[in-house]
Amino acid sequence: MLKELNEQNFNENIKDGIKFVAFTASWCGYCNRQKPILKEIADQNIWIGMVDPDNNPSLVQEYGISAFPAFLLFKNGKLIANFVGYKTKYELLNTILGYLQ
């Protein structure tokens, strides 16, 4: 499931369970290549929050995002991992699973 996140609904959406959040910018070539992969993963019943960094600068600042695409992994509202850069579907899934073990 893909969920659009913004500064108003971010904290409410990440507070429970495992939440994977992607910061992708429309002007970023790697982000545009990443989006179909994120959609494919979300179609497999994995929750992914999508943040547009241009419209949510306070989230970018709060989490120290300086490169795109950027990924954050939360467990019950607590940041447990962050990483950046284009990833294949299998790299993303393996990275996420690695942090959950």
C-alpha positions in Angstrom: 0.0 0.0 0.0 1.3 3.4 -1.0 0.4 6.3 1.3 1.1 9.9 0.6 2.7 11.5 3.6 3.1 15.2 4.5 4.0 17.3 7.4 0.5 17.1 8.8 -0.1 13.3 8.7 3.5 12.0 9.0 3.7 11.3 12.8 0.2 9.8 12.9 1.1 7.3 10.1 4.4 6.1 11.5 3.5 5.7 15.1 2.4 2.0 15.0 4.2 -1.0 13.5 6.9 -1.2 10.9 6.7 1.7 8.4 9.0 2.2 5.4 9.1 5.8 4.1 10.6 7.0 0.9 11.5 10.6 0.1 11.4 11.0 -3.7 11.6 14.2 -5.7 9.9 14.7 -9.1 13.1 16.3 -10.5 15.3 13.4 -9.4 16.1 10.9 -12.2 16.9 8.1 -9.7 13.7 8.8 -7.8 11.7 8.5 -11.0 13.3 5.2 -11.7 12.7 4.1 -8.1 9.0 4.9 -8.0 7.8 1.9 -10.1 9.8 -0.4 -7.9 8.2 1.1 -4.8 4.8 0.7 -6.4 5.6 -3.0 -7.2 6.6 -3.6 -3.6 3.6 -1.8 -2.2 1.4 -4.0 -4.5 2.7 -7.0 -2.5 0.9 -5.7 0.6 3.9 -3.8 2.1 3.2 -0.4 3.6 5.2 2.4 2.0 4.9 6.1 2.9 5.8 8.5 0.1 7.1 12.0 0.9 7.6 14.8 -1.6 10.6 16.7 -0.2 9.8 19.9 -2.1 6.4 20.2 -0.3 7.6 19.0 3.1 10.9 20.8 3.9 10.5 20.5 7.7 10.5 16.6 7.3 13.6 16.8 5.2 15.3 19.0 7.8 14.1 16.9 10.7 15.6 13.7 9.3 18.7 15.3 7.8 17.9 14.2 4.2 20.5 15.5 1.8 20.3 13.0 -1.1 17.5 11.3 -3.0 15.9 8.9 -3.0 16.1 8.6 0.7 14.6 5.9 2.8 13.6 5.7 6.5 12.5 2.7 8.4 10.4 3.2 11.6 9.3 0.7 14.3 6.5 2.1 16.4 7.4 5.6 15.6 11.1 5.3 16.3 13.6 5.6 13.5 15.6 2.4 13.3 17.3 2.8 9.9 18.0 5.2 7.1 19.7 4.8 3.7 19.9 6.6 0.4 20.3 5.9 -3.3 18.6 4.0 -6.0 18.0 0.3 -5.1 16.6 -2.6 -7.1 13.6 -4.4 -5.8 15.7 -7.1 -4.3 18.2 -4.7 -2.8 15.3 -2.8 -1.1 13.6 -5.9 0.2 16.9 -7.4 1.5 17.9 -4.1 3.1 14.5 -3.8 4.9 14.6 -7.4 6.0 18.1 -7.0 7.3 17.0 -4.3 9.6 14.0 -6.2 10.9 16.0 -9.3 12.0 
